């Protein structure tokens, strides 16, 4: 059933509709929307296929499964289910990924929180990046502050920030047993920042002012201007002060 009118588009059950401008778009069943969508509130609790760009002025929440064949822009985005975007994603305030988020292009947001799994084909730029999950970034991650507790496979080509903290969460004995069989590590070609603390990381090049190579961290080359410290079995094959 499709309810359309009074600035609202609601698909309950199975249905399809054209794009357009609405106050609220709600998908509670299985719906297909052909064309670009502009709305104040976007809510997908079922399965949605959106063939066009999506603009949400206030907030967007995906609890079900959404596939957007285009780009997304909005004030805030929450993914508790599974969401795929073929284009770029631009969020003015905060994007929170508790489920699975797949972005074909670039991701830009003031704040990014990852408690599930984030995949981005392009670069990721933000002021604050916090992760207690998994992320795979095909290009660079740039942020003022980066804090990540590694919970699984994490990969990025280049990571740049003022403050970078990479650690592995060890508060769950069962998780520790699983990670002994399926190691959780960050892999990167370059990590560059002002203050850097690395654990459970494989990186080819680290550049920064104050650097700590911590437990289970291996760096091929470290270049530092201030201080370099090793903790646990942290290792650098080559280091030089510049």
ZAMARGU-4260 file (C-alpha; in steps of 0.2 Angstrom, whole numbers, plus 5000, padded with zeros to 4 digits):
<rodrens>
0) 5000/5000/5000 | 5006/5017/4995 | 5001/5032/5005 | 5005/5048/4996 | 5000/5066/5001
5) 5001/5079/5014 | 5019/5080/5010 | 5022/5061/5015 | 5027/5046/5005 | 5024/5029/5014
10) 5026/5012/5007 | 5018/4998/5018 | 5019/4981/5011 | 5025/4980/4993 | 5025/4995/4981
15) 5034/5008/4970 | 5033/5026/4968 | 5042/5041/4959 | 5054/5052/4967 | 5050/5070/4972
20) 5049/5082/4987 | 5041/5076/5003 | 5041/5081/5022 | 5043/5062/5027 | 5047/5047/5017
25) 5044/5030/5026 | 5047/5012/5020 | 5040/4999/5031 | 5038/4985/5018 | 5047/4982/5002
30) 5047/4998/4991 | 5055/5005/4976 | 5057/5023/4972 | 5062/5029/4955 | 5070/5047/4954
35) 5078/5059/4966 | 5071/5061/4983 | 5071/5077/4994 | 5063/5076/5012 | 5064/5082/5029
40) 5064/5065/5037 | 5069/5048/5029 | 5065/5032/5038 | 5068/5014/5031 | 5062/5000/5042
45) 5060/4987/5028 | 5068/4984/5011 | 5070/4999/5000 | 5078/5002/4982 | 5081/5020/4978
50) 5085/5024/4960 | 5092/5042/4962 | 5100/5054/4974 | 5093/5056/4992 | 5093/5072/5001
55) 5087/5073/5020 | 5086/5090/5028 | 5084/5084/5046 | 5088/5066/5049 | 5088/5049/5040
60) 5088/5032/5049 | 5090/5015/5041 | 5084/5000/5051 | 5081/4988/5037 | 5090/4986/5021
65) 5092/5001/5009 | 5101/5002/4992 | 5103/5020/4985 | 5109/5020/4967 | 5115/5038/4969
70) 5122/5050/4982 | 5116/5055/4999 | 5117/5072/5008 | 5109/5077/5024 | 5110/5083/5042
75) 5112/5067/5051 | 5112/5048/5046 | 5110/5033/5057 | 5112/5015/5050 | 5106/5001/5061
80) 5103/4989/5047 | 5112/4988/5030 | 5114/5002/5018 | 5123/5004/5002 | 5126/5020/4992
85) 5134/5020/4975 | 5139/5038/4975 | 5146/5050/4988 | 5139/5053/5006 | 5139/5070/5014
90) 5133/5072/5032 | 5133/5090/5040 | 5133/5083/5058 | 5135/5065/5062 | 5134/5048/5054
95) 5133/5033/5065 | 5135/5015/5058 | 5129/5002/5070 | 5126/4990/5056 | 5134/4989/5039
100) 5137/5004/5028 | 5144/5003/5010 | 5149/5019/5001 | 5155/5018/4983 | 5162/5036/4983
105) 5168/5048/4996 | 5162/5051/5014 | 5162/5068/5022 | 5154/5072/5039 | 5158/5082/5055
110) 5158/5066/5066 | 5159/5048/5061 | 5155/5034/5073 | 5157/5016/5068 | 5151/5002/5079
115) 5148/4990/5065 | 5156/4989/5048 | 5160/5004/5036 | 5166/5002/5019 | 5171/5017/5008
120) 5178/5016/4990 | 5184/5034/4991 | 5192/5046/5004 | 5184/5049/5021 | 5185/5066/5029
125) 5179/5072/5046 | 5183/5081/5061 | 5181/5067/5073 | 5182/5048/5069 | 5178/5035/5082
130) 5177/5017/5079 | 5174/5001/5089 | 5170/4990/5074 | 5178/4987/5057 | 5182/4999/5042
135) 5189/4997/5025 | 5193/5013/5016 | 5200/5012/4998 | 5208/5029/4999 | 5213/5041/5014
140) 5205/5044/5031 | 5208/5062/5036 | 5202/5069/5053 | 5207/5080/5067 | 5205/5066/5080
145) 5205/5047/5076 | 5201/5035/5090 | 5199/5016/5085 | 5197/5001/5095 | 5201/4987/5083
150) 5187/4974/5083 | 5191/4965/5066 | 5198/4968/5049 | 5203/4987/5046 | 5211/4994/5031
155) 5215/5011/5025 | 5228/5017/5012 | 5233/5033/5021 | 5228/5040/5038 | 5231/5058/5043
160) 5226/5067/5059 | 5232/5078/5073 | 5229/5064/5086 | 5228/5046/5081 | 5225/5032/5094
165) 5224/5014/5088 | 5220/5001/5101 | 5213/4983/5102 | 5199/4981/5114 | 5203/4967/5126
170) 5189/4967/5139 | 5180/4951/5133 | 5188/4934/5136 | 5178/4926/5123 | 5182/4940/5110
175) 5201/4937/5115 | 5199/4918/5111 | 5191/4922/5094 | 5204/4935/5089 | 5217/4922/5093
180) 5210/4913/5077 | 5205/4928/5068 | 5217/4942/5072 | 5211/4960/5072 | 5223/4972/5064
185) 5224/4989/5055 | 5233/4988/5039 | 5239/5005/5031 | 5252/5011/5019 | 5255/5028/5028
190) 5250/5035/5045 | 5254/5053/5048 | 5250/5065/5063 | 5255/5075/5078 | 5253/5062/5092
195) 5252/5044/5087 | 5249/5029/5097 | 5248/5012/5088 | 5243/4995/5093 | 5239/4979/5083
200) 5244/4989/5067 | 5254/4984/5051 | 5260/5000/5043 | 5273/5004/5030 | 5277/5022/5035
205) 5273/5032/5051 | 5277/5051/5051 | 5274/5062/5066 | 5280/5072/5081 | 5277/5061/5096
210) 5275/5042/5091 | 5272/5027/5102 | 5274/5010/5093 | 5264/4999/5105 | 5259/4981/5107
215) 5258/4970/5091 | 5262/4985/5080 | 5275/4984/5066 | 5281/4998/5056 | 5293/4997/5041
220) 5299/5015/5043 | 5296/5028/5057 | 5300/5046/5055 | 5298/5058/5070 | 5302/5075/5075
225) 5299/5074/5094 | 5300/5057/5102 | 5298/5039/5098 | 5293/5026/5111 | 5291/5007/5110
230) 5279/4997/5121 | 5277/4978/5123 | 5283/4970/5107 | 5281/4985/5096 | 5294/4985/5082
235) 5300/4997/5069 | 5312/4990/5056 | 5319/5007/5053 | 5318/5024/5062 | 5325/5041/5060
240) 5323/5058/5068 | 5321/5072/5056
</rodrens>
